[in-house]
Amino acid sequence: MNIALKSGFVAVIATAALSGAVMAETLRLSHNVGDTTTWQQGAVRFGELLAEKTDGAFDVRVFPNAQLSGGDQMRQAEMVGRGALDLVVTSAINVTPLVPEMAVFSLPYLYAGYDQVDATTQGPAAGLLEDILREKGIEVLAWGENGFREVTNNTRPIKSPADMEGLNMRVAGPMYIDVMNALGANPQQMQWGETLTALQQGVVDGQENPIGAVIIPQQVYEMQKYLTTWHYSYDPIFLGVSAKRWESLDAETQGQMRDAAVEAMAYQRQITREGTDAGVAFLREKGMEVYEPSEAELQAFRDATKPAFDAWAAKVGDEIVGAFRKAIDEAG
């Protein structure tokens, strides 16, 4: 290095030191779905808030569509658990291969509304799952929302369990395989990155996902004709950090990171629910036929999916299921 170049380099370092400038540490955050979704918006908001609260000490890079796990959304949590990824936004059902107890959130017809949901995800009941995830190397920072999962297909309106008979349905996780089998459908577990193509090509007849978080932003309405608002299962998401990364931070930085996550996921829940509230009218405008079942029709779906509920409640265990039911009952 010549003298002039060397002196210039030293001057830059000195200026940075005098100004108190720090190099931002890059954190990689992976999530399941596309960059038009509320998952992406929540993840980006977390990065912004973390940079703001830590005076630029961290730069969060967001990778949609499970890019960092080769498109395998189930592997993301496991990678975070062993420290191969820093952060993840994923749904409870996608973590069930690692933590079967996470299926509790999505038990069919467990919830009747958002008040009951919030009583579990934002209360002590969720802490039971956080303890298990911590043992797997994941520190849960905050809970967000995928939402109530509604069914779409290209074959016929779904008004009763009999209408599900024989349909090839894409599902996200093992519990939904049992639910679809109970309804007489043919479940096909498939990564989300493969699902849109499968719908376009008719490889599967339909799928089930929340309106505000997935169906609208991922433009599922362009590939599916019928939607039934059966609210059969709820799916939260969570923002988690590698325990190795978490334990390397001082208490002040941990507090800043958790505060950023809580604020970001509150924002994500809000925009997801806003999208869901306006979603049915939007989907009708886009040409979908939307069927809203009566209470008697919903009861028929509850009855048909009860064997799957009972089987997965047994896998989850009485302590966790009991804590969730207690929180739900108290919420009315």
Salt bridges, closest charged atoms under 4 A:
GLU25 OE2 - ARG245 NH1 1.98
GLU48 OE1 - ARG45 NH1 3.29
GLU78 OE2 - ARG82 NE 2.51
ASP86 OD1 - ARG245 NH2 2.95
ASP118 OD1 - ARG273 NH2 2.81
ASP131 OD1 - ARG134 NH1 2.93
GLU139 OE1 - ARG134 NE 2.84
GLU139 OE2 - ARG258 NH2 2.84
GLU145 OE1 - ARG273 NH2 2.82
GLU150 OE2 - HIS231 ND1 2.58
GLU208 OE1 - ARG149 NE 2.49
ASP235 OD2 - ARG149 NH1 2.84
GLU263 OE1 - LYS53 NZ 3.58
GLU289 OE2 - LYS225 NZ 3.92
GLU292 OE2 - ARG284 NH2 3.23
GLU295 OE2 - ARG302 NH1 2.82
ASP310 OD2 - LYS306 NZ 2.80
GLU330 OE2 - LYS326 NZ 2.73
